[in-house]
Amino acid sequence: MEHASAADRLAAVRSSIAKAAKLAGRRADQVTLIAISKTHPPETIEALLEAGQRVFGENRVQEAAEKWPSLRSRWPDAQLHLVGQLQSNKAEQAVELFDVIHSVDRVSLVEALAKAAEHRGKRPDCFIQVNIGDEPQKGGCPVADLPALLAHGRDAGLAIVGLMAIPPVDIEPAPFFALLGELARRNGLGQLSMGMSGDFEPAVMLGSTHVRVGTALFGERQET
Ligand SMILES: *Cc1c(COP(=O)(O)O)cnc(C)c1O
């Protein structure tokens, strides 16, 4: 697929999502494909917008602020998700720029987002990011702290819709996807942000509602 067009790659990813959904007795439209456009220039993103993709994700507030206001003015129905770690001092800007935030992982951030949401009169959907593999270097709330953080978020008036996780690399991801699904059920949450280019099919089979796919749509990134 290295030289395939953006439209071809998009069709291939959508078809793989549909197949995995069907195997699990789910409908393809129960899975939102988020095209992760971090590091890619606006021209590359435009090709995917022209091919019909409308939901995108970025991992840095600053980069999104540089790229998206002009893209959005031309594609007003585009939706933007934040999938990277968020510093509390950027909460206000994040609420302004993003429709959905996938990386809520601590009480101080819950409070900053609630304040920003009230201030801006805008309430983005939020996912709590869970450190599902208990990895010290990774973002995400420890599994044991999830019920308390969720209660805090609900009390603060955040629209918490689901859980997000990035499983450890080089280990079979399916058990981690299953665990995230179980945690969501236990806590009364309906949405699951899980699955990336290398593992979105098992994620869909295990109930993912939001897959975050970069490389399979855009090709390899020049990491910055
Ligand atoms: C970059 C990124 C992705 C996409 O990764 P690919 O392997 O390129 O599909 C998904 N989720 C998060 C949080 C990311 O930072």
The ligand as an ORCA input file, in Angstrom:
! r2SCAN-3c Opt
* xyz 0 1
  C       0.111      8.418     17.004
  C      -1.020      7.861     17.783
  C      -1.913      6.947     17.200
  C      -1.780      6.425     15.783
  O      -0.737      5.504     15.693
  P      -0.476      4.637     14.365
  O       0.263      3.465     14.860
  O       0.299      5.491     13.444
  O      -1.805      4.274     13.803
  C      -2.971      6.491     17.981
  N      -3.143      6.915     19.254
  C      -2.305      7.796     19.839
  C      -2.556      8.200     21.244
  C      -1.222      8.291     19.131
  O      -0.384      9.156     19.731
*
